[in-house]
Amino acid sequence: MTRSATPESQNTDFADEAKSANSAITPGREVVILRESQLDCDLQTAIDRIRADEGTSTARILVVAAEDSADCPGSGGREWPPPIAPLTAMQLSRSRETSILQGAGQRFLPLLECLERFNSESTEVLSALDEEVTDQTRARLKNRIATLRSIHDWAGAVVADLASEAGSLATGQRRVDSRELCEEMARQIEVRFPDVRVMPCRGPAAAECIGRAAEVADILYLAIGLVARRIGGVGRIHVEIEEKDGLVLHRIAGDGEPRPIEAEDWIRRFRELVEAQGGRVEPDLTGPGGTGISLVLPAQA
């Protein structure tokens, strides 16, 4: 038998429902079903009423909890945290675009501000020259023209810088921190050569060169990898970076005796990429066939 716990229906018999729904778990005993969504009081009060009723004092009590719409996804009742896109390799690449564009913009804006200032100054000089051309001395006029020439020269230099920056961007080149790329590629080499340890780079905290970032990364990976093979895949590799005369010099050298290697594909691709970036490979202090590579990349377009 089942009974509702509300006062109006305490004596209502739901035996058929109890037998069909609960006979498997309560054979031979009366069951009172409490549906929280239909109670006119709190749950404990409803249970107390059942225990106080002589007819249901020993009955089993089955509580059917009310459905909480706030617990249902999409119901609008629960505040769900905002979803975060997974940090895939492509997403990481897209997130870095912001700093790349900011860097380009921070170089362009000052140059454009210079052009605006030069334009304003030349406009003022031309206006004054137009007023003075009929009644000023020859020396005064020549001085005005000299000022205009100076402004014109400065503006030309700024235009050249803008053209250089734009030309680099048009070919996919930008300023890249080769020290950051060296350290990133060093970790990749250590994965490929578990017995090689690439020591932290020595030199400036940041060393910017001009190039296509993915290809510069390939160059540094190949350079460090070739040295790793030269030392037999075991030992330490040191990287030194130096900025000089618009160039960035990378000297990568391994500890130990050099070993002959068969790496024609590596070497060919390495040299092709270096040439494509406008760089060059210089003779290293360890000599031909040694454990060092000296790589030079341009720091300016």
Protein Blocks (a to p, Z undefined) as FASTA:
>chain_A
ZZdfbfklmmpccklmmmmmmmmmmghiacddddfklpcbdfklmmmmmmmpmklmmpcc
dddddddfklpghklmaccddddddddfklmmmmmmmmmmmmmmmmmmmmmmmmmmmmmm
mmmmmmmmmmmmmmpcfklmmmmmmmmmmmmmmmmmmmmmmmmmmmmmmnopacddfklm
mmmmmmmmmmmmmmbccdddeddfbdcddddfklmmmmmmmmmmmmmmmnoopacddddd
ddeehiacdddddedjddddddfkmmmmmmmmmmmnopacdddfkoghiabdcddddfbZ
Z
